[in-house]
Amino acid sequence: MKTMLITGATSGIGLAAARQLAADGHRLVLVGRDTGKLAAAADQVRAAGASAVDTYLCDIGSQASVRQLAHRVRAEHERIDVLANNAGGFTMRRTETTDGIETTFAVNHLGGFLLTELLLDLLIRSTPARILFTSSVMHYGATLDTEDLGFRHGYTPNAAYGRAKLANILYVRDLARRLQGTGVTANAFHPGAVATNIWDAAPRFTRPALALGKKLFMISPEEGARALTYLATDPDVSAVSGCYFQRNRVKAPTAAAQDDAAARRLHIACAESTGLSG
Ligand SMILES: NC(=O)c1ccc[n+]([C@@H]2O[C@H](COP(=O)([O-])OP(=O)(O)OC[C@H]3O[C@@H](n4cnc5c(N)ncnc54)[C@H](OP(=O)(O)O)[C@@H]3O)[C@@H](O)[C@H]2O)c1
């Protein structure tokens, strides 16, 4: 049985994936930002059959909180076989975290970047291990400006979200190169259009249409989670690394997401923003 850490495990895709992995008897390490939701998620995951469940409170948008999480996970776990960086969200207004980072980028990419970097040696010791990022088709059309990652200029909610999801794909591409030969893989995926709480951030006037869209066009969290559980467990993808998946198939991301020089620049910018050496 494997030990699998999932961020954003308190609702939607992360919680459904945790339940699916628990049903196979894996040990689940659930990360969330709300004590009550985390306890409720742990109850569900235990009931689904997990061989063990640990919970960690962490605001992925806070670097201090991510550092504390990594410190505790390293102290309390001998191995992590799967790290699923799944926490994410969408905001309508440009805001900044306590670290001074634009919130969408901090939550959807930089927190996962920092957690991954801080757990990298543990993952390498746990080989074969897998690193995942829940990215999105919203990376199509996104641009990367490492001089202005947080959109001080030209912010729109979609552009910020798309940029963070583009960063996920560039990062796993760069990670795969760095991790070659270690037995640790890194991939990103789009889970589909999934009826989860993420849509609650949409403007009020769009909500009736969204509610209808959820019913008619979106897949359930359980279906969306299968994309995560597939990449976490399927033997067919055990050696695939640096890729972007849609519907359990490798799909070419945009040209911007295949730009290795941009991936390097992004790594340096993220390392600087988090106080790690590039
Ligand atoms: N739904 C879709 O159609 C879709 C499509 C493509 C990609 N995605 C991606 O899928 C991932 C999961 O989203 P979802 O659709 O399942 O939405 P969701 O139900 O809103 O789940 C998001 C999860 O992330 C957690 N989270 C948000 N901000 C956080 C923070 N600052 N610190 C710690 N945890 C935080 C949430 O915690 P709380 O429970 O406390 O809110 C929740 O557990 C996200 O990365 C999202 O961008 C979703």
The ligand as an SDF file (V2000), in Angstrom:
LIG
                    3D

 48 52  0  0  0  0  0  0  0  0999 V2000
  -13.6530   21.9450  -11.4010 N   0  0  0  0  0  0  0  0  0  0  0  0
  -13.1160   22.0430  -12.6070 C   0  0  0  0  0  0  0  0  0  0  0  0
  -13.8260   22.0610  -13.6460 O   0  0  0  0  0  0  0  0  0  0  0  0
  -11.6330   22.1210  -12.7690 C   0  0  0  0  0  0  0  0  0  0  0  0
  -11.0990   22.1280  -14.0720 C   0  0  0  0  0  0  0  0  0  0  0  0
   -9.7010   22.1820  -14.2240 C   0  0  0  0  0  0  0  0  0  0  0  0
   -8.8960   22.2220  -13.1020 C   0  0  0  0  0  0  0  0  0  0  0  0
   -9.4420   22.2490  -11.8470 N   0  0  0  0  0  0  0  0  0  0  0  0
   -8.5310   22.2760  -10.6900 C   0  0  0  0  0  0  0  0  0  0  0  0
   -8.8550   21.2060   -9.8320 O   0  0  0  0  0  0  0  0  0  0  0  0
   -8.3330   21.4830   -8.5360 C   0  0  0  0  0  0  0  0  0  0  0  0
   -9.3840   21.1210   -7.4880 C   0  0  0  0  0  0  0  0  0  0  0  0
  -10.4690   22.0240   -7.6340 O   0  0  0  0  0  0  0  0  0  0  0  0
  -12.0160   21.5730   -7.5330 P   0  0  0  0  0  0  0  0  0  0  0  0
  -12.5990   21.7890   -8.8690 O   0  0  0  0  0  0  0  0  0  0  0  0
  -12.1010   20.2630   -6.8860 O   0  0  0  0  0  0  0  0  0  0  0  0
  -12.5970   22.7440   -6.6130 O   0  0  0  0  0  0  0  0  0  0  0  0
  -12.9860   22.7810   -5.0590 P   0  0  0  0  0  0  0  0  0  0  0  0
  -14.0830   21.8220   -4.7920 O   0  0  0  0  0  0  0  0  0  0  0  0
  -13.2210   24.2150   -4.7740 O   0  0  0  0  0  0  0  0  0  0  0  0
  -11.6760   22.2510   -4.3380 O   0  0  0  0  0  0  0  0  0  0  0  0
  -10.5420   23.0700   -4.1780 C   0  0  0  0  0  0  0  0  0  0  0  0
   -9.7520   22.5440   -3.0200 C   0  0  0  0  0  0  0  0  0  0  0  0
   -8.5990   23.3900   -2.8200 O   0  0  0  0  0  0  0  0  0  0  0  0
   -8.6140   23.8610   -1.4810 C   0  0  0  0  0  0  0  0  0  0  0  0
   -7.9910   25.1700   -1.3650 N   0  0  0  0  0  0  0  0  0  0  0  0
   -8.3130   26.3170   -2.0140 C   0  0  0  0  0  0  0  0  0  0  0  0
   -7.5190   27.3200   -1.5920 N   0  0  0  0  0  0  0  0  0  0  0  0
   -6.6980   26.8060   -0.6500 C   0  0  0  0  0  0  0  0  0  0  0  0
   -5.6760   27.3370    0.1710 C   0  0  0  0  0  0  0  0  0  0  0  0
   -5.3410   28.6370    0.1190 N   0  0  0  0  0  0  0  0  0  0  0  0
   -5.0270   26.5160    1.0190 N   0  0  0  0  0  0  0  0  0  0  0  0
   -5.3680   25.2110    1.1060 C   0  0  0  0  0  0  0  0  0  0  0  0
   -6.3400   24.6390    0.3660 N   0  0  0  0  0  0  0  0  0  0  0  0
   -6.9940   25.4330   -0.4910 C   0  0  0  0  0  0  0  0  0  0  0  0
  -10.0850   23.9070   -1.1180 C   0  0  0  0  0  0  0  0  0  0  0  0
  -10.2610   24.0010    0.2880 O   0  0  0  0  0  0  0  0  0  0  0  0
  -11.7060   24.3740    0.9300 P   0  0  0  0  0  0  0  0  0  0  0  0
  -12.4980   23.0910    0.8920 O   0  0  0  0  0  0  0  0  0  0  0  0
  -11.3730   24.8320    2.2950 O   0  0  0  0  0  0  0  0  0  0  0  0
  -12.2980   25.4500    0.0580 O   0  0  0  0  0  0  0  0  0  0  0  0
  -10.5560   22.6010   -1.7040 C   0  0  0  0  0  0  0  0  0  0  0  0
  -10.1840   21.5070   -0.8970 O   0  0  0  0  0  0  0  0  0  0  0  0
   -7.9390   22.9570   -8.5460 C   0  0  0  0  0  0  0  0  0  0  0  0
   -6.5480   23.0550   -8.7080 O   0  0  0  0  0  0  0  0  0  0  0  0
   -8.6490   23.4950   -9.7770 C   0  0  0  0  0  0  0  0  0  0  0  0
   -8.0000   24.6190  -10.2940 O   0  0  0  0  0  0  0  0  0  0  0  0
  -10.7940   22.1850  -11.6470 C   0  0  0  0  0  0  0  0  0  0  0  0
  1  2  1  0
  2  3  2  0
  2  4  1  0
  4  5  1  0
  4 48  2  0
  5  6  2  0
  6  7  1  0
  7  8  2  0
  8  9  1  0
  8 48  1  0
  9 10  1  0
  9 46  1  0
 10 11  1  0
 11 12  1  0
 11 44  1  0
 12 13  1  0
 13 14  1  0
 14 15  2  0
 14 16  1  0
 14 17  1  0
 17 18  1  0
 18 19  2  0
 18 20  1  0
 18 21  1  0
 21 22  1  0
 22 23  1  0
 23 24  1  0
 23 42  1  0
 24 25  1  0
 25 26  1  0
 25 36  1  0
 26 27  1  0
 26 35  1  0
 27 28  2  0
 28 29  1  0
 29 30  1  0
 29 35  2  0
 30 31  1  0
 30 32  2  0
 32 33  1  0
 33 34  2  0
 34 35  1  0
 36 37  1  0
 36 42  1  0
 37 38  1  0
 38 39  2  0
 38 40  1  0
 38 41  1  0
 42 43  1  0
 44 45  1  0
 44 46  1  0
 46 47  1  0
M  CHG  2   8   1  16  -1
M  END
$$$$
